[in-house]
Amino acid sequence: MEHVTASLEDLPLRDDLRGLTPYGAPQAALPVALNVNENTHPVPDEVGSSILDDIAVALQQVNRYPDREFTALREGFADYLGHGLRPENIWAGNGSNEVLQQILQAFAGPGRTVFGFAPTYSMYPLLTQGTGATWVAGTREPDYTVTAESAARQVAEADPDVVLLCSPNNPTGTALGLDVVEAVYDAARGVVVVDEAYQEFAPKESPSALTLLDGRPRLAVSRTMSKAFAFAGARVGYLAADPAFTDALRLVRLPYHLSALTQAAATAALRYAPTMLAMVDEIVTQRDRISATLEALGYEPHESAANFVLFGGVDDPAATWRALHDRGILIRDVGIPGHLRVTAGTEEETTAFLDALASIESAS
Ligand SMILES: *Cc1c(COP(=O)(O)O)cnc(C)c1O
């Protein structure tokens, strides 16, 4: 294989995948990477060594397949989430993207539809297309909120098989009220997933959709260890739902999908949840500093309950993105005209971003 001899067009690809582009947030090795909403603080040392100890133990039996039911990990997530949840309510995968994919494999697929309020997480349409289903985009108010009334009307009209509600929403940072989740659930025939990837960054008083699970067997709440937990590289996502919902996912998951090493690492990290989450308040402080400073610079930051800020008032997003890139700072052009999105980093990273942006001066 010395030369590239074929292009995608030459291969007998599925017709519905022709012309699509893969998920592709740029992965440039820049000193300040604030583009994919990671926790930019590393795992604390004392937790790291404990995780390593548990991985070492798991390694002694890595000749055997892992526990297919990841029992200890499900107990860990049930304890962490609280709300009276039990291990049989919990499911996990290699990142919440895998969990979402399994949901779509079980409940969407060819001939079915998946609905979400745009702009929302860019992976939803891709995961939908990958499973052969059709993505249907609903609309938000100009400030990216969604009212319960409008949400229920749109969902009733679209009558989707799966509704994906992202709260706080990526890329806008907007939190959804639980009244919206309830209204959507009542209006929907299909399953309703609330993606709470950023819930740990939301104001402490804003309730999780976990409080709505009781008596709603078509509802699932998904979470991830990739953001607040500083565990993006380990690839661990999870959800809570009725045990019948998790049984549906067992029909489509690959056997032994969670490696013994992943299970060991995540279970150990969960034992140190308060330490792992210790930087959340600091990140929220930096997020609020970003919003205040952007406003002072003449940009229009949107209210965020997550660890990032979407801001408007950018004359030429591609030019500003490039100018920051040339100063060693990577943020995200999410394709919304006049907008860019930046992740709240450490205090130093955040300062580097804000200083660089001030030096560019491209607010309209
Ligand atoms: C980052 C993110 C996830 C997490 O993905 P993982 O596969 O767990 O890393 C899920 N949903 C949304 C909306 C996200 O922004």
The ligand as an SDF file (V2000), in Angstrom:
LIG
                    3D

 15 15  0  0  0  0  0  0  0  0999 V2000
  -18.9050   16.4440   25.1110 C   0  0  0  0  0  0  0  0  0  0  0  0
  -20.3150   16.0200   24.9800 C   0  0  0  0  0  0  0  0  0  0  0  0
  -20.6760   14.7080   25.2510 C   0  0  0  0  0  0  0  0  0  0  0  0
  -19.6650   13.7360   25.7660 C   0  0  0  0  0  0  0  0  0  0  0  0
  -19.1890   12.8860   24.8480 O   0  0  0  0  0  0  0  0  0  0  0  0
  -18.2860   11.6630   25.3390 P   0  0  0  0  0  0  0  0  0  0  0  0
  -18.4830   10.6930   24.2400 O   0  0  0  0  0  0  0  0  0  0  0  0
  -18.8000   11.1840   26.6480 O   0  0  0  0  0  0  0  0  0  0  0  0
  -16.8920   12.1970   25.4460 O   0  0  0  0  0  0  0  0  0  0  0  0
  -22.0060   14.3500   25.1560 C   0  0  0  0  0  0  0  0  0  0  0  0
  -22.9350   15.2500   24.8270 N   0  0  0  0  0  0  0  0  0  0  0  0
  -22.6250   16.5190   24.5820 C   0  0  0  0  0  0  0  0  0  0  0  0
  -23.6840   17.4830   24.2720 C   0  0  0  0  0  0  0  0  0  0  0  0
  -21.3040   16.9420   24.6470 C   0  0  0  0  0  0  0  0  0  0  0  0
  -20.9990   18.2170   24.3910 O   0  0  0  0  0  0  0  0  0  0  0  0
  1  2  1  0
  2  3  1  0
  2 14  2  0
  3  4  1  0
  3 10  2  0
  4  5  1  0
  5  6  1  0
  6  7  2  0
  6  8  1  0
  6  9  1  0
 10 11  1  0
 11 12  2  0
 12 13  1  0
 12 14  1  0
 14 15  1  0
M  END
$$$$
